[in-house]
Amino acid sequence: MNYTAAYNMIDQEAAKLTALSDKIWEYPETAYNEVKACEWIAEALKEYGFEVETGLYGMPTSIKATWGSGKPVIGILGEYDALPGMSQKVATEKDPVVPGGAGQGCAHNLLGITSLGAVIGMKAELEAKGLPGTVVFYGCPGEEVLTGKSFMAREGAFRDLDIAFSWHGSTTNTLTDGVMTGLNSAVFHFKGRTAHAGGDPHNGRSALDAAELMSVGANYLREHVTSDVRIHYMYKEAGTAPNIVPDKAAVWYYVRAFSREAIEDTYNRLVKVAEGAAHMTETELEIEFLGGCYNTQNNKVVLKAAYDAMVETQLPVYTDEELEFATKLNLSSPQYEAFKAAGRLEGSPIHNEVMEIQHNKGYGSTDVGDVMHIVPCAQVMTACYNIAAPGHSWQITSCSGMSIGHKGMLYGAKVLAAAATKFYEDPALVEAAKAEFAEAMKGREYKCPIPKEIPIPQPQI
């Protein structure tokens, strides 16, 4: 198929897109604090002729930008939040810009700009071919805490779309129809009574005892859940000194599974464990529910269009300097020996082919799953860092701030634009995707996992 107008537009604007991704990389903002990234991307969208709204859905750093008219309405999801503790220079050894500072350890500086590049490519293609249709850019805050799109969906976002695409940087050029887990997130706060641990321990009621008993109960619960369930936790508060009975303790839990039904069943049982721990220790329990998201549900019709676009779009070509940079990163990766043993490092240190559609499941989570339960949607992944880069690592921050990341970003933008154009050109493809979506939902309707009473986080800067 011919997508010359989209490709040419993205190539023409490549320097601007790259500069904007670097600007966001140099000014990393964590979840719900993406004030500058939101402003800069919104300004760029206006310059490209989109009608732009920010601050919708009660979220100051959200964006909705629209161009065109009529059907189909195709949306591209953008993200731009950074990770705490992932600061890193563009270097082959760990060397933070700001020790302990935030950084683009999941390459969301590339993600937001890949989506921007895609929508300007889609606009150019529609204009060149005189096709009807509407292009929508959805800028989505807070993906790294897995609630941004859930909150947006709760407030009515994404219902205007016929088809949606998401993109993410990866170690490979690939797509999967496998499922990634959904999630519930909550902090369990226990409140007891302080006392001198040596002088009068009988007058104390230990909140830490309650938290530890909850953890024991959760460990026993793990034996009696389905094999897809993951339960993990960390202590946020555990007292101040050994000789003081702790009157406050807090433990933060994630519950993951391949379906909302399994998540909610396990979470409800975990709540009972916490309540039991509170009874056993005569402490009070308060549950701070932080949010949740759905498992993914990739639409195979949308996936196939994206796969065809990946094959049709020219892959990046890497310089000797880029290949050497990636090789050094692979050698420093904690995954090096495992990847070497599996034969995954025998070719290029940067993935440079298109894999067949995969069928593997993943135990990570993303709030893109919520969108996938509202509209036919698929996630595209293109190589933006060295093959052995671990997830959420300084290696990803390093690559996402230089040409290796830029090339994967621009390739991803072209793939999304070409894939979306297939649906503008063929209304039957839209209907096929919708029919598959209806079959997958089996009469179910999306119900936001975050109750109305949970407030939307606001910028803390």
Secondary structure, DSSP 4 states (H G I P E B T S, - for coil): ---HHHHHHHHHTHHHHHHHHHHHHHS--BTT--HHHHHHHHHHHHHTT-EEEESGGG-TT-EEEEEEESS-EEEEEE---BBTT----SSSS---SSTT--B-TT-HHHHHHHHHHHHHHHHHHHHHHT--EEEEEEE---GGGT-HHHHHHHTTTTTT-SEEEEEEEESSBB-B-S-EEEEEEEEEEEE-B--BTTT-GGG-B-HHHHHHHHHHHHHHHGGGS-TT-EEEEEEEE--S-TTB--SEEEEEEEEEESSHHHHHHHHHHHHHHHHHHHHHHT-EEEEEEEEEEPPP---HHHHHHHHHHHHHSPPP---HHHHHHHHHHHHHSTTHHHHHHTTTTSS-SS--SBPPPB---EEEE-THHHHHTTS-EEEEEEE-S-TTPPSSSHHHHHHHTSHHHHHHHHHHHHHHHHHHHHHHH-HHHHHHHHHHHHHHHTT-----SS-TTSPPP----
